[in-house]
Amino acid sequence: MTTDERLDRLSERVDAIAQSVELLTTLHRDLEQQTAARFADTLGFINRLARVADAHEQRLDRMEGN
C-alpha cells in the first residue's frame, strides 16, 4: 500500500468519524430537548397536584370548623 493510499484511507476514516460525531451531537441535543420538555411537564403535574392537595386541605379544614 502506497503512502497516498494510506492517506486516502486515513482521510476516509477521519470523515467517517466526523460524521459519527455530528450524528451523536444531534442525537444528544434532541435527547436533551426531550428531557427538558418531560421535566417541564412533570413539574407542571407536581404543581397541579400541590394545588389539589391544598384545596382538599382547605376543604377539610372548613368541614372540621363547622
PDB file with one MODEL, atoms N, CA, C and O in Angstrom:
MODEL        1
ATOM      1  N   MET A   1       0.858  -1.172   0.000  1.00  0.00           N
ATOM      2  CA  MET A   1       0.000   0.000   0.000  1.00  0.00           C
ATOM      3  C   MET A   1       0.906   1.238   0.000  1.00  0.00           C
ATOM      4  O   MET A   1       1.836   1.348   0.799  1.00  0.00           O
ATOM      5  N   THR A   2       0.613   2.143  -0.899  1.00  0.00           N
ATOM      6  CA  THR A   2       1.445   3.343  -1.033  1.00  0.00           C
ATOM      7  C   THR A   2       1.051   4.373   0.014  1.00  0.00           C
ATOM      8  O   THR A   2       0.019   4.249   0.675  1.00  0.00           O
ATOM      9  N   THR A   3       1.874   5.368   0.149  1.00  0.00           N
ATOM     10  CA  THR A   3       1.606   6.443   1.101  1.00  0.00           C
ATOM     11  C   THR A   3       0.327   7.181   0.734  1.00  0.00           C
ATOM     12  O   THR A   3      -0.456   7.537   1.614  1.00  0.00           O
ATOM     13  N   ASP A   4       0.109   7.412  -0.545  1.00  0.00           N
ATOM     14  CA  ASP A   4      -1.114   8.087  -0.984  1.00  0.00           C
ATOM     15  C   ASP A   4      -2.351   7.263  -0.645  1.00  0.00           C
ATOM     16  O   ASP A   4      -3.373   7.811  -0.230  1.00  0.00           O
ATOM     17  N   GLU A   5      -2.259   5.962  -0.819  1.00  0.00           N
ATOM     18  CA  GLU A   5      -3.392   5.088  -0.489  1.00  0.00           C
ATOM     19  C   GLU A   5      -3.665   5.115   1.011  1.00  0.00           C
ATOM     20  O   GLU A   5      -4.815   5.141   1.450  1.00  0.00           O
ATOM     21  N   ARG A   6      -2.604   5.109   1.773  1.00  0.00           N
ATOM     22  CA  ARG A   6      -2.771   5.175   3.233  1.00  0.00           C
ATOM     23  C   ARG A   6      -3.399   6.507   3.644  1.00  0.00           C
ATOM     24  O   ARG A   6      -4.275   6.544   4.509  1.00  0.00           O
ATOM     25  N   LEU A   7      -2.957   7.583   3.033  1.00  0.00           N
ATOM     26  CA  LEU A   7      -3.535   8.887   3.341  1.00  0.00           C
ATOM     27  C   LEU A   7      -5.006   8.954   2.942  1.00  0.00           C
ATOM     28  O   LEU A   7      -5.828   9.505   3.675  1.00  0.00           O
ATOM     29  N   ASP A   8      -5.335   8.395   1.790  1.00  0.00           N
ATOM     30  CA  ASP A   8      -6.738   8.360   1.362  1.00  0.00           C
ATOM     31  C   ASP A   8      -7.581   7.557   2.347  1.00  0.00           C
ATOM     32  O   ASP A   8      -8.678   7.971   2.724  1.00  0.00           O
ATOM     33  N   ARG A   9      -7.065   6.421   2.753  1.00  0.00           N
ATOM     34  CA  ARG A   9      -7.789   5.568   3.699  1.00  0.00           C
ATOM     35  C   ARG A   9      -7.953   6.283   5.044  1.00  0.00           C
ATOM     36  O   ARG A   9      -9.021   6.239   5.655  1.00  0.00           O
ATOM     37  N   LEU A  10      -6.898   6.933   5.490  1.00  0.00           N
ATOM     38  CA  LEU A  10      -6.955   7.678   6.739  1.00  0.00           C
ATOM     39  C   LEU A  10      -7.955   8.833   6.630  1.00  0.00           C
ATOM     40  O   LEU A  10      -8.710   9.100   7.565  1.00  0.00           O
ATOM     41  N   SER A  11      -7.952   9.502   5.496  1.00  0.00           N
ATOM     42  CA  SER A  11      -8.889  10.601   5.271  1.00  0.00           C
ATOM     43  C   SER A  11     -10.337  10.102   5.305  1.00  0.00           C
ATOM     44  O   SER A  11     -11.208  10.764   5.870  1.00  0.00           O
ATOM     45  N   GLU A  12     -10.591   8.950   4.710  1.00  0.00           N
ATOM     46  CA  GLU A  12     -11.933   8.363   4.733  1.00  0.00           C
ATOM     47  C   GLU A  12     -12.354   8.040   6.164  1.00  0.00           C
ATOM     48  O   GLU A  12     -13.497   8.276   6.553  1.00  0.00           O
ATOM     49  N   ARG A  13     -11.432   7.506   6.932  1.00  0.00           N
ATOM     50  CA  ARG A  13     -11.738   7.182   8.332  1.00  0.00           C
ATOM     51  C   ARG A  13     -12.035   8.443   9.140  1.00  0.00           C
ATOM     52  O   ARG A  13     -12.961   8.461   9.951  1.00  0.00           O
ATOM     53  N   VAL A  14     -11.259   9.482   8.920  1.00  0.00           N
ATOM     54  CA  VAL A  14     -11.492  10.748   9.623  1.00  0.00           C
ATOM     55  C   VAL A  14     -12.854  11.309   9.249  1.00  0.00           C
ATOM     56  O   VAL A  14     -13.581  11.794  10.116  1.00  0.00           O
ATOM     57  N   ASP A  15     -13.209  11.251   7.972  1.00  0.00           N
ATOM     58  CA  ASP A  15     -14.529  11.713   7.533  1.00  0.00           C
ATOM     59  C   ASP A  15     -15.637  10.905   8.198  1.00  0.00           C
ATOM     60  O   ASP A  15     -16.637  11.470   8.641  1.00  0.00           O
ATOM     61  N   ALA A  16     -15.469   9.594   8.271  1.00  0.00           N
ATOM     62  CA  ALA A  16     -16.471   8.732   8.906  1.00  0.00           C
ATOM     63  C   ALA A  16     -16.615   9.070  10.385  1.00  0.00           C
ATOM     64  O   ALA A  16     -17.727   9.103  10.913  1.00  0.00           O
ATOM     65  N   ILE A  17     -15.509   9.317  11.042  1.00  0.00           N
ATOM     66  CA  ILE A  17     -15.554   9.690  12.460  1.00  0.00           C
ATOM     67  C   ILE A  17     -16.251  11.036  12.633  1.00  0.00           C
ATOM     68  O   ILE A  17     -17.055  11.210  13.550  1.00  0.00           O
ATOM     69  N   ALA A  18     -15.946  11.974  11.763  1.00  0.00           N
ATOM     70  CA  ALA A  18     -16.575  13.296  11.835  1.00  0.00           C
ATOM     71  C   ALA A  18     -18.091  13.185  11.657  1.00  0.00           C
ATOM     72  O   ALA A  18     -18.849  13.849  12.363  1.00  0.00           O
ATOM     73  N   GLN A  19     -18.527  12.361  10.730  1.00  0.00           N
ATOM     74  CA  GLN A  19     -19.963  12.156  10.522  1.00  0.00           C
ATOM     75  C   GLN A  19     -20.599  11.512  11.743  1.00  0.00           C
ATOM     76  O   GLN A  19     -21.704  11.883  12.139  1.00  0.00           O
ATOM     77  N   SER A  20     -19.913  10.555  12.336  1.00  0.00           N
ATOM     78  CA  SER A  20     -20.425   9.899  13.540  1.00  0.00           C
ATOM     79  C   SER A  20     -20.567  10.894  14.687  1.00  0.00           C
ATOM     80  O   SER A  20     -21.558  10.876  15.417  1.00  0.00           O
ATOM     81  N   VAL A  21     -19.581  11.750  14.837  1.00  0.00           N
ATOM     82  CA  VAL A  21     -19.633  12.756  15.899  1.00  0.00           C
ATOM     83  C   VAL A  21     -20.789  13.727  15.659  1.00  0.00           C
ATOM     84  O   VAL A  21     -21.491  14.097  16.600  1.00  0.00           O
ATOM     85  N   GLU A  22     -20.988  14.138  14.422  1.00  0.00           N
ATOM     86  CA  GLU A  22     -22.110  15.028  14.096  1.00  0.00           C
ATOM     87  C   GLU A  22     -23.442  14.360  14.422  1.00  0.00           C
ATOM     88  O   GLU A  22     -24.332  14.992  14.990  1.00  0.00           O
ATOM     89  N   LEU A  23     -23.579  13.098  14.068  1.00  0.00           N
ATOM     90  CA  LEU A  23     -24.808  12.368  14.355  1.00  0.00           C
ATOM     91  C   LEU A  23     -25.029  12.252  15.859  1.00  0.00           C
ATOM     92  O   LEU A  23     -26.131  12.500  16.347  1.00  0.00           O
ATOM     93  N   LEU A  24     -23.993  11.880  16.586  1.00  0.00           N
ATOM     94  CA  LEU A  24     -24.110  11.764  18.038  1.00  0.00           C
ATOM     95  C   LEU A  24     -24.453  13.101  18.686  1.00  0.00           C
ATOM     96  O   LEU A  24     -25.227  13.150  19.643  1.00  0.00           O
ATOM     97  N   THR A  25     -23.885  14.173  18.171  1.00  0.00           N
ATOM     98  CA  THR A  25     -24.183  15.506  18.696  1.00  0.00           C
ATOM     99  C   THR A  25     -25.653  15.845  18.486  1.00  0.00           C
ATOM    100  O   THR A  25     -26.313  16.365  19.385  1.00  0.00           O
ATOM    101  N   THR A  26     -26.153  15.550  17.308  1.00  0.00           N
ATOM    102  CA  THR A  26     -27.563  15.811  17.009  1.00  0.00           C
ATOM    103  C   THR A  26     -28.470  14.966  17.901  1.00  0.00           C
ATOM    104  O   THR A  26     -29.447  15.474  18.452  1.00  0.00           O
ATOM    105  N   LEU A  27     -28.154  13.694  18.041  1.00  0.00           N
ATOM    106  CA  LEU A  27     -28.962  12.818  18.895  1.00  0.00           C
ATOM    107  C   LEU A  27     -28.937  13.291  20.342  1.00  0.00           C
ATOM    108  O   LEU A  27     -29.964  13.278  21.021  1.00  0.00           O
ATOM    109  N   HIS A  28     -27.780  13.704  20.810  1.00  0.00           N
ATOM    110  CA  HIS A  28     -27.652  14.189  22.183  1.00  0.00           C
ATOM    111  C   HIS A  28     -28.480  15.456  22.392  1.00  0.00           C
ATOM    112  O   HIS A  28     -29.165  15.594  23.406  1.00  0.00           O
ATOM    113  N   ARG A  29     -28.414  16.367  21.446  1.00  0.00           N
ATOM    114  CA  ARG A  29     -29.182  17.611  21.529  1.00  0.00           C
ATOM    115  C   ARG A  29     -30.680  17.306  21.559  1.00  0.00           C
ATOM    116  O   ARG A  29     -31.417  17.894  22.351  1.00  0.00           O
ATOM    117  N   ASP A  30     -31.127  16.396  20.706  1.00  0.00           N
ATOM    118  CA  ASP A  30     -32.543  16.024  20.680  1.00  0.00           C
ATOM    119  C   ASP A  30     -32.965  15.409  22.015  1.00  0.00           C
ATOM    120  O   ASP A  30     -34.035  15.716  22.540  1.00  0.00           O
ATOM    121  N   LEU A  31     -32.124  14.552  22.549  1.00  0.00           N
ATOM    122  CA  LEU A  31     -32.429  13.911  23.830  1.00  0.00           C
ATOM    123  C   LEU A  31     -32.503  14.945  24.954  1.00  0.00           C
ATOM    124  O   LEU A  31     -33.373  14.857  25.821  1.00  0.00           O
ATOM    125  N   GLU A  32     -31.603  15.916  24.945  1.00  0.00           N
ATOM    126  CA  GLU A  32     -31.645  16.979  25.947  1.00  0.00           C
ATOM    127  C   GLU A  32     -32.955  17.767  25.862  1.00  0.00           C
ATOM    128  O   GLU A  32     -33.558  18.093  26.885  1.00  0.00           O
ATOM    129  N   GLN A  33     -33.383  18.063  24.652  1.00  0.00           N
ATOM    130  CA  GLN A  33     -34.634  18.806  24.473  1.00  0.00           C
ATOM    131  C   GLN A  33     -35.825  17.991  24.963  1.00  0.00           C
ATOM    132  O   GLN A  33     -36.716  18.527  25.623  1.00  0.00           O
ATOM    133  N   GLN A  34     -35.846  16.701  24.645  1.00  0.00           N
ATOM    134  CA  GLN A  34     -36.927  15.840  25.100  1.00  0.00           C
ATOM    135  C   GLN A  34     -36.946  15.739  26.623  1.00  0.00           C
ATOM    136  O   GLN A  34     -38.009  15.765  27.243  1.00  0.00           O
ATOM    137  N   THR A  35     -35.772  15.624  27.210  1.00  0.00           N
ATOM    138  CA  THR A  35     -35.672  15.522  28.661  1.00  0.00           C
ATOM    139  C   THR A  35     -36.155  16.808  29.315  1.00  0.00           C
ATOM    140  O   THR A  35     -36.873  16.760  30.314  1.00  0.00           O
ATOM    141  N   ALA A  36     -35.777  17.943  28.774  1.00  0.00           N
ATOM    142  CA  ALA A  36     -36.217  19.226  29.326  1.00  0.00           C
ATOM    143  C   ALA A  36     -37.738  19.356  29.230  1.00  0.00           C
ATOM    144  O   ALA A  36     -38.380  19.832  30.167  1.00  0.00           O
ATOM    145  N   ALA A  37     -38.309  18.939  28.111  1.00  0.00           N
ATOM    146  CA  ALA A  37     -39.760  19.014  27.937  1.00  0.00           C
ATOM    147  C   ALA A  37     -40.466  18.096  28.933  1.00  0.00           C
ATOM    148  O   ALA A  37     -41.475  18.482  29.523  1.00  0.00           O
ATOM    149  N   ARG A  38     -39.945  16.890  29.121  1.00  0.00           N
ATOM    150  CA  ARG A  38     -40.549  15.966  30.085  1.00  0.00           C
ATOM    151  C   ARG A  38     -40.431  16.497  31.508  1.00  0.00           C
ATOM    152  O   ARG A  38     -41.353  16.349  32.311  1.00  0.00           O
ATOM    153  N   PHE A  39     -39.295  17.115  31.818  1.00  0.00           N
ATOM    154  CA  PHE A  39     -39.115  17.700  33.140  1.00  0.00           C
ATOM    155  C   PHE A  39     -40.127  18.810  33.364  1.00  0.00           C
ATOM    156  O   PHE A  39     -40.732  18.892  34.433  1.00  0.00           O
ATOM    157  N   ALA A  40     -40.314  19.660  32.370  1.00  0.00           N
ATOM    158  CA  ALA A  40     -41.282  20.749  32.483  1.00  0.00           C
ATOM    159  C   ALA A  40     -42.693  20.192  32.671  1.00  0.00           C
ATOM    160  O   ALA A  40     -43.456  20.711  33.486  1.00  0.00           O
ATOM    161  N   ASP A  41     -43.046  19.146  31.929  1.00  0.00           N
ATOM    162  CA  ASP A  41     -44.360  18.514  32.090  1.00  0.00           C
ATOM    163  C   ASP A  41     -44.522  17.956  33.500  1.00  0.00           C
ATOM    164  O   ASP A  41     -45.556  18.147  34.139  1.00  0.00           O
ATOM    165  N   THR A  42     -43.501  17.271  33.973  1.00  0.00           N
ATOM    166  CA  THR A  42     -43.559  16.678  35.309  1.00  0.00           C
ATOM    167  C   THR A  42     -43.692  17.755  36.371  1.00  0.00           C
ATOM    168  O   THR A  42     -44.458  17.602  37.323  1.00  0.00           O
ATOM    169  N   LEU A  43     -42.959  18.832  36.214  1.00  0.00           N
ATOM    170  CA  LEU A  43     -43.059  19.940  37.163  1.00  0.00           C
ATOM    171  C   LEU A  43     -44.470  20.521  37.154  1.00  0.00           C
ATOM    172  O   LEU A  43     -45.010  20.856  38.209  1.00  0.00           O
ATOM    173  N   GLY A  44     -45.062  20.639  35.985  1.00  0.00           N
ATOM    174  CA  GLY A  44     -46.436  21.119  35.893  1.00  0.00           C
ATOM    175  C   GLY A  44     -47.408  20.196  36.606  1.00  0.00           C
ATOM    176  O   GLY A  44     -48.303  20.662  37.310  1.00  0.00           O
ATOM    177  N   PHE A  45     -47.240  18.879  36.430  1.00  0.00           N
ATOM    178  CA  PHE A  45     -48.101  17.911  37.114  1.00  0.00           C
ATOM    179  C   PHE A  45     -47.943  18.019  38.623  1.00  0.00           C
ATOM    180  O   PHE A  45     -48.930  17.974  39.358  1.00  0.00           O
ATOM    181  N   ILE A  46     -46.714  18.161  39.086  1.00  0.00           N
ATOM    182  CA  ILE A  46     -46.460  18.276  40.524  1.00  0.00           C
ATOM    183  C   ILE A  46     -47.117  19.533  41.082  1.00  0.00           C
ATOM    184  O   ILE A  46     -47.721  19.496  42.154  1.00  0.00           O
ATOM    185  N   ASN A  47     -47.003  20.629  40.370  1.00  0.00           N
ATOM    186  CA  ASN A  47     -47.630  21.877  40.823  1.00  0.00           C
ATOM    187  C   ASN A  47     -49.149  21.752  40.880  1.00  0.00           C
ATOM    188  O   ASN A  47     -49.786  22.250  41.808  1.00  0.00           O
ATOM    189  N   ARG A  48     -49.721  21.086  39.884  1.00  0.00           N
ATOM    190  CA  ARG A  48     -51.180  20.881  39.913  1.00  0.00           C
ATOM    191  C   ARG A  48     -51.598  19.992  41.070  1.00  0.00           C
ATOM    192  O   ARG A  48     -52.611  20.250  41.720  1.00  0.00           O
ATOM    193  N   LEU A  49     -50.824  18.946  41.330  1.00  0.00           N
ATOM    194  CA  LEU A  49     -51.129  18.078  42.466  1.00  0.00           C
ATOM    195  C   LEU A  49     -51.027  18.838  43.782  1.00  0.00           C
ATOM    196  O   LEU A  49     -51.830  18.624  44.690  1.00  0.00           O
ATOM    197  N   ALA A  50     -50.047  19.718  43.886  1.00  0.00           N
ATOM    198  CA  ALA A  50     -49.907  20.525  45.097  1.00  0.00           C
ATOM    199  C   ALA A  50     -51.132  21.418  45.289  1.00  0.00           C
ATOM    200  O   ALA A  50     -51.612  21.576  46.412  1.00  0.00           O
ATOM    201  N   ARG A  51     -51.642  22.003  44.204  1.00  0.00           N
ATOM    202  CA  ARG A  51     -52.842  22.850  44.308  1.00  0.00           C
ATOM    203  C   ARG A  51     -54.058  22.025  44.710  1.00  0.00           C
ATOM    204  O   ARG A  51     -54.878  22.475  45.510  1.00  0.00           O
ATOM    205  N   VAL A  52     -54.178  20.816  44.156  1.00  0.00           N
ATOM    206  CA  VAL A  52     -55.296  19.941  44.518  1.00  0.00           C
ATOM    207  C   VAL A  52     -55.206  19.563  45.991  1.00  0.00           C
ATOM    208  O   VAL A  52     -56.209  19.596  46.705  1.00  0.00           O
ATOM    209  N   ALA A  53     -54.010  19.204  46.449  1.00  0.00           N
ATOM    210  CA  ALA A  53     -53.829  18.840  47.855  1.00  0.00           C
ATOM    211  C   ALA A  53     -54.162  20.020  48.751  1.00  0.00           C
ATOM    212  O   ALA A  53     -54.793  19.843  49.793  1.00  0.00           O
ATOM    213  N   ASP A  54     -53.752  21.214  48.368  1.00  0.00           N
ATOM    214  CA  ASP A  54     -54.056  22.413  49.161  1.00  0.00           C
ATOM    215  C   ASP A  54     -55.561  22.656  49.212  1.00  0.00           C
ATOM    216  O   ASP A  54     -56.107  22.974  50.268  1.00  0.00           O
ATOM    217  N   ALA A  55     -56.225  22.506  48.076  1.00  0.00           N
ATOM    218  CA  ALA A  55     -57.680  22.706  48.041  1.00  0.00           C
ATOM    219  C   ALA A  55     -58.378  21.686  48.927  1.00  0.00           C
ATOM    220  O   ALA A  55     -59.330  22.032  49.627  1.00  0.00           O
ATOM    221  N   HIS A  56     -57.932  20.454  48.913  1.00  0.00           N
ATOM    222  CA  HIS A  56     -58.542  19.423  49.763  1.00  0.00           C
ATOM    223  C   HIS A  56     -58.291  19.726  51.238  1.00  0.00           C
ATOM    224  O   HIS A  56     -59.171  19.544  52.079  1.00  0.00           O
ATOM    225  N   GLU A  57     -57.096  20.184  51.536  1.00  0.00           N
ATOM    226  CA  GLU A  57     -56.784  20.517  52.922  1.00  0.00           C
ATOM    227  C   GLU A  57     -57.665  21.659  53.419  1.00  0.00           C
ATOM    228  O   GLU A  57     -58.162  21.626  54.544  1.00  0.00           O
ATOM    229  N   GLN A  58     -57.854  22.667  52.570  1.00  0.00           N
ATOM    230  CA  GLN A  58     -58.731  23.781  52.949  1.00  0.00           C
ATOM    231  C   GLN A  58     -60.160  23.299  53.132  1.00  0.00           C
ATOM    232  O   GLN A  58     -60.853  23.736  54.052  1.00  0.00           O
ATOM    233  N   ARG A  59     -60.598  22.411  52.270  1.00  0.00           N
ATOM    234  CA  ARG A  59     -61.955  21.874  52.367  1.00  0.00           C
ATOM    235  C   ARG A  59     -62.126  21.106  53.673  1.00  0.00           C
ATOM    236  O   ARG A  59     -63.133  21.265  54.363  1.00  0.00           O
ATOM    237  N   LEU A  60     -61.147  20.280  54.011  1.00  0.00           N
ATOM    238  CA  LEU A  60     -61.210  19.534  55.273  1.00  0.00           C
ATOM    239  C   LEU A  60     -61.197  20.470  56.474  1.00  0.00           C
ATOM    240  O   LEU A  60     -61.910  20.246  57.452  1.00  0.00           O
ATOM    241  N   ASP A  61     -60.382  21.519  56.395  1.00  0.00           N
ATOM    242  CA  ASP A  61     -60.348  22.491  57.489  1.00  0.00           C
ATOM    243  C   ASP A  61     -61.709  23.140  57.679  1.00  0.00           C
ATOM    244  O   ASP A  61     -62.162  23.319  58.809  1.00  0.00           O
ATOM    245  N   ARG A  62     -62.374  23.500  56.557  1.00  0.00           N
ATOM    246  CA  ARG A  62     -63.709  24.102  56.654  1.00  0.00           C
ATOM    247  C   ARG A  62     -64.712  23.118  57.246  1.00  0.00           C
ATOM    248  O   ARG A  62     -65.555  23.490  58.063  1.00  0.00           O
ATOM    249  N   MET A  63     -64.611  21.852  56.822  1.00  0.00           N
ATOM    250  CA  MET A  63     -65.546  20.841  57.335  1.00  0.00           C
ATOM    251  C   MET A  63     -65.336  20.611  58.821  1.00  0.00           C
ATOM    252  O   MET A  63     -66.304  20.416  59.557  1.00  0.00           O
ATOM    253  N   GLU A  64     -64.104  20.629  59.271  1.00  0.00           N
ATOM    254  CA  GLU A  64     -63.819  20.436  60.690  1.00  0.00           C
ATOM    255  C   GLU A  64     -64.254  21.656  61.504  1.00  0.00           C
ATOM    256  O   GLU A  64     -64.601  21.531  62.679  1.00  0.00           O
ATOM    257  N   GLY A  65     -64.234  22.813  60.888  1.00  0.00           N
ATOM    258  CA  GLY A  65     -64.628  24.036  61.577  1.00  0.00           C
ATOM    259  C   GLY A  65     -66.123  24.131  61.780  1.00  0.00           C
ATOM    260  O   GLY A  65     -66.571  24.835  62.685  1.00  0.00           O
ATOM    261  N   ASN A  66     -66.908  23.449  60.971  1.00  0.00           N
ATOM    262  CA  ASN A  66     -68.386  23.511  61.065  1.00  0.00           C
ATOM    263  C   ASN A  66     -68.909  22.596  62.088  1.00  0.00           C
ATOM    264  O   ASN A  66     -70.121  22.526  62.292  1.00  0.00           O
TER     265      ASN A  66
ENDMDL
END
